[in-house]
Amino acid sequence: MALTTDALLQSLSDHVLAHGLQTASLRPLAKAAGTSDRMLIYHFGSKEALVDDVLHYIADRMAHDLTALLTDQRSRSAGALLENLWQAAQSETMRPTMRIWLELVAIASREGGAKANVADQIVTGFLDWTAAHLTDPEDAPFVLTQFEGLLVLQEAGHAATAATGLKRLREKLG
């Protein structure tokens, strides 16, 4: 049975989420997908395109998963959406995605180029997603910057600081 691009992306994204971007070389990815590195190049054109497609696939999954968690689909205040995002980010299913995001940001900062373009596209998509779930869409940059700060603090070993900061933000935002 031939592997579809979607099935490959599912397997490849699972591998990247479990092992990080640093292990995203052709042979380990091919093994994870149950195919050869030549078939990956056939499907994606290059290693860079493959990794970019995997990152976009992960971002799309994240948006889908977040939307599924917001079961009532109503618009929220900035504080409420930030709290909802933070609760979602704490789940075992979302934590690996958050780590990959921070890893991508670090790579984009260090290397620029194609990874910076992918990071920019993901940020733009997340801003659009955030704006669509807010009572005031202009609050999307605020929510995103606060959320990113919380993630950085958590991954730097300061989860308590992040929790305290979120609590204070909620108090100030109402």
ChimeraX attribute file (.defattr): number of C-alpha atoms within 10 A of each C-alpha:
attribute: neighborCount
match mode: 1-to-1
recipient: residues
	/A:1	3
	/A:2	6
	/A:3	13
	/A:4	10
	/A:5	12
	/A:6	10
	/A:7	12
	/A:8	21
	/A:9	21
	/A:10	16
	/A:11	19
	/A:12	27
	/A:13	27
	/A:14	19
	/A:15	20
	/A:16	23
	/A:17	22
	/A:18	13
	/A:19	13
	/A:20	18
	/A:21	19
	/A:22	9
	/A:23	13
	/A:24	20
	/A:25	14
	/A:26	18
	/A:27	15
	/A:28	16
	/A:29	25
	/A:30	20
	/A:31	14
	/A:32	17
	/A:33	21
	/A:34	13
	/A:35	15
	/A:36	16
	/A:37	18
	/A:38	14
	/A:39	12
	/A:40	20
	/A:41	16
	/A:42	10
	/A:43	15
	/A:44	16
	/A:45	12
	/A:46	14
	/A:47	16
	/A:48	15
	/A:49	14
	/A:50	22
	/A:51	23
	/A:52	18
	/A:53	17
	/A:54	23
	/A:55	26
	/A:56	19
	/A:57	17
	/A:58	23
	/A:59	21
	/A:60	15
	/A:61	16
	/A:62	18
	/A:63	16
	/A:64	12
	/A:65	14
	/A:66	17
	/A:67	14
	/A:68	11
	/A:69	14
	/A:70	16
	/A:71	8
	/A:72	8
	/A:73	11
	/A:74	10
	/A:75	17
	/A:76	19
	/A:77	17
	/A:78	27
	/A:79	22
	/A:80	16
	/A:81	20
	/A:82	24
	/A:83	18
	/A:84	15
	/A:85	18
	/A:86	19
	/A:87	12
	/A:88	17
	/A:89	21
	/A:90	14
	/A:91	10
	/A:92	9
	/A:93	13
	/A:94	17
	/A:95	16
	/A:96	19
	/A:97	23
	/A:98	20
	/A:99	18
	/A:100	20
	/A:101	23
	/A:102	17
	/A:103	15
	/A:104	19
	/A:105	18
	/A:106	15
	/A:107	17
	/A:108	18
	/A:109	13
	/A:110	11
	/A:111	11
	/A:112	14
	/A:113	11
	/A:114	13
	/A:115	21
	/A:116	18
	/A:117	13
	/A:118	20
	/A:119	23
	/A:120	14
	/A:121	14
	/A:122	18
	/A:123	16
	/A:124	12
	/A:125	16
	/A:126	19
	/A:127	19
	/A:128	14
	/A:129	17
	/A:130	24
	/A:131	21
	/A:132	16
	/A:133	19
	/A:134	21
	/A:135	15
	/A:136	13
	/A:137	18
	/A:138	13
	/A:139	16
	/A:140	23
	/A:141	17
	/A:142	13
	/A:143	23
	/A:144	19
	/A:145	11
	/A:146	18
	/A:147	19
	/A:148	15
	/A:149	13
	/A:150	23
	/A:151	22
	/A:152	16
	/A:153	16
	/A:154	16
	/A:155	14
	/A:156	9
	/A:157	10
	/A:158	14
	/A:159	15
	/A:160	11
	/A:161	13
	/A:162	21
	/A:163	15
	/A:164	13
	/A:165	16
	/A:166	19
	/A:167	14
	/A:168	12
	/A:169	16
	/A:170	15
	/A:171	10
	/A:172	9
	/A:173	11
	/A:174	10
